[in-house]
Amino acid sequence: MNFDFSDDQKFLKNEARKFLQANCPTSRVRQVLDDEAKAYDEGLWKAVAEQGWLGAAIPEAHGGLGLGRVELCAIAEELGRALAPIPFASTVYFLAEAVMLAGSEEQKAELLPKIAAGEVIGAMATSEGPGAVSAANLQATVTDGKLSGVKLPVTDGDIATVAVVLAKEGGKPGLFLVDLTGPGVTREPLKTLDPTRDAAKLSFDGAPARRLGGAGEGLSLMEQVFDRAAVLLAFEQCGGADQCLEMAKDYALNRYAFGRTIASYQAIKHKLADMYVKNELARSNAYYGAWALNTDAPELPTAAAAARIAASEAYWFASKENIQTHGGIGFTWEVDCHLHYRRSRQLSLVAGAPRVWKERLVSQLERRNAEAA
């Protein structure tokens, strides 16, 4: 079976790279990083919306392009490579996927066209502090359509207009759509390692909430949304990891020490080789995840967990070794290495840390073995 992109998908990927090279150089990323009042690049967000990327996987009937998840994966990889400082993941991987998965026809008709047009910024609010989310530690509640509770950290929560919130209703977890521009919502920005992807603490006090999906299905729906998002995030991480490898390779080929390029030294060769191996392993898992996502295969939970784990490890390792290859200058603010290190740490915690995904992977494999027996 061939898991590679088709010629049309490769063309889309190449065009996305050209667009981002022209419209999202690292100088624009640094503008968001250096300006505390600037949470994201609004100009880039509008440009991406005009390209139709926000609606790549949204059906044409709801204002999208209807291309499919594999095409969205191709775009995600280039966004990760470019370190795009926009709330693309929160809006497309989480909000849009949640609405397409569990939304009513009325909710789809209301939100999906706005997402595709860039008129809505999304957020996924499930965590209430350290530790994995479960029915036992869930404190947020919905009573008579009013949400009360606290969620933190919420990626892009300081700029989002609509959030998907996990809360209890009648003692059972459910997913709810909340208008963050409406009453009963208070936001508190949180400092993160990567200011180009902000986070916030969201406090709800009687905020109007509409259920997404069936009553009591919150944890099941959350896991399904996370599985979808995990594959798309893995492609972002693969894009970033590949860019780190290219940066390290180019620097090693042009930096001389004792009359030789440092790329000729065995220690540097080993670093680059190790980065390449981890990147290729992550890409293999990401492609398998893309196939499972696009075909809605029963293997998706396993494939998503494997992709998430491998990509998180590859991006972190590549960003770290890229700094080491650059030597002392790699630790300075002026060199772009730290931008990828920051983003690798941020992406590894979205939708659950690698430790959580490792536990999910083991659980999935044990379940499949039990079913086979």
Buried (B, 14 or more C-beta within 10 A) or exposed (E): EEEEBEEEBEEBBEBBBEBBEEBBEEEBBBEBBEEEEBBBBEEBBEBBBEBBBBBBBBBEEBBBBBBBBBBBBBBBBBBBBBBBBBBBBBBBBBBBBBBBBBBEEEBBEBBBBBBBBBEBBBBBBBBBEEEEBEEEEBEBBBEEEBBBBBBBBBBBBBBBBBBBBBBBBEEBBBBBBBBBEEEBBEBEBBEBEBBBBBBBBBBBEBBBBBBBBEEBBBBBBBBBBBBBBBBBBBBBBBBBBBBBBBBBBEBBEEBEEEEEBBBEBEEBEEBBEEBBEBBBBBBBBBBBBBBBBBEEBEBBBBBBBBBBBBBBBBBBBBBBBBBBBBEEEBEEEEBBBBBBBBBBBBBBBBBBBBEBBBEBBEEBEEEBEEEEE
